[in-house]
């Protein structure tokens, strides 16, 4: 995608690979844009890219929900063995 290529070219000498840094860059770029700007950008995406974007968005929301609810973390049982909480 042209937008990502341009963003990468702009920041490639400053990237550390840290996900928090990447989030800050993307958030900063989009901070002053309107809904219409986002829709214009989305209209440039292929059907596959839109599906991927929506999938990642809902995956992240689902991951956050699981994290908030405390699911999927393991605790030690009486024997010292790990067990998954359901």
C-alpha positions in Angstrom: 0.0 0.0 0.0 1.4 3.4 -1.0 0.5 5.0 2.3 2.5 2.4 4.3 5.4 2.6 1.9 5.6 6.4 2.3 5.2 6.1 6.1 8.0 3.6 6.2 10.3 5.7 4.1 9.7 8.7 6.4 10.4 6.8 9.6 12.7 3.9 8.7 15.8 5.5 10.2 13.9 6.0 13.5 12.2 2.5 13.9 13.2 0.2 16.7 10.8 -2.6 16.0 9.0 -1.8 19.3 5.2 -2.2 18.9 4.6 0.8 21.1 6.7 3.0 18.9 4.8 1.8 15.8 1.5 2.5 17.5 2.6 6.0 18.5 3.7 6.8 14.9 0.4 5.6 13.4 -1.6 7.3 16.1 0.3 10.5 15.6 -0.2 10.4 11.8 -3.9 9.9 12.1 -4.6 12.2 15.1 -5.5 15.2 13.1 -7.4 13.5 10.3 -11.2 13.4 9.9 -13.5 10.4 9.4 -13.7 11.5 5.7 -9.9 11.2 5.4 -10.1 7.6 6.8 -12.9 6.7 4.5 -10.9 8.0 1.5 -7.9 6.0 2.5 -10.1 2.9 3.0 -11.6 3.4 -0.5 -8.1 2.9 -1.9 -7.8 -0.5 -0.4 -8.6 -3.8 -2.2 -11.4 -6.0 -0.9 -8.7 -8.3 0.5 -7.0 -5.4 2.4 -10.3 -4.2 3.8 -11.1 -7.7 5.0 -7.6 -7.9 6.6 -8.0 -4.5 8.3 -11.4 -5.4 9.7 -10.1 -8.8 10.8 -7.1 -7.3 12.7 -9.3 -4.7 14.3 -11.8 -7.2 15.6 -9.0 -9.5 16.6 -7.5 -6.8 18.7 -10.8 -5.9 20.3 -11.3 -9.6 21.2 -7.8 -9.9 22.6 -8.4 -6.8 24.8 -11.7 -8.2 26.0 -10.0 -11.5 26.9 -7.2 -9.7 28.7 -9.7 -7.5 30.7 -11.6 -10.6 31.7 -8.4 -12.4 32.8 -9.0 -15.4 30.6 -6.2 -17.5 29.2 -3.8 -16.9 32.0 -2.3 -19.9 33.8 -2.0 -20.3 37.5 -0.2 -23.0 39.4 -2.3 -25.8 40.9 -1.5 -27.5 44.2 1.1 -29.7 42.6 3.0 -26.7 41.2 1.9 -27.6 37.7 0.3 -24.9 35.6 -3.3 -25.1 34.7 -5.4 -23.0 32.4 -8.4 -21.2 33.9 -11.7 -21.5 32.0 
